[in-house]
Amino acid sequence: MLRNKTRMALRILAVLNDQKRMKLEDVAEQCGVCLSYIEQVVALLKPTNVIDGKRGPNGGYIINQSILDRMKLGDLDLACYPDDIESHFEDESVLLFDVSELNVGDMISYYRGT
């Protein structure tokens, strides 16, 4: 089972996938959640470099495909919950063991429909 922020990160990546630069307001609208929650999750994704943000009139966010192609679901979960790193090796390890090695890019096609 995926945790909420990880699931939302997948939805954000699904919206941004195959898109030109997109403003977070548009991402929030397509995901059906408030802008502040999208901003929180995007802030967690930035250090992974899986998304690239640009300011200005032609600004917005876009996926860094080369990073996305190498990113595993476990990496995404760690990015979304950086303070819970111990839980990945204790209680959560049972839940994450089967899915942590799944490629994030492969999961995006599933989240495009949700």
C-alpha angles and dihedrals in degrees: 000000000000122000119240100257092045091051090048091048088055091050091050091050090048091054092047094045114108091001132119116239110314131197117236091239089063092046090052091050093050092046092047095230136109120280094239092060091049089050091052093052094043089052088057092049096050096078090056090058089223088127129039122209127202127188127219139053093314092038132119138110131300134177121257095224096195091058093042091053091058099039118108125207090247089057090052092049091050090050091052094046106031094157092055098062092125091057090061088064098039127030098358094048091083092053096041099042096087097042105030093088095050113116113249091219090059091051094053094074088059093051095048088078097049 
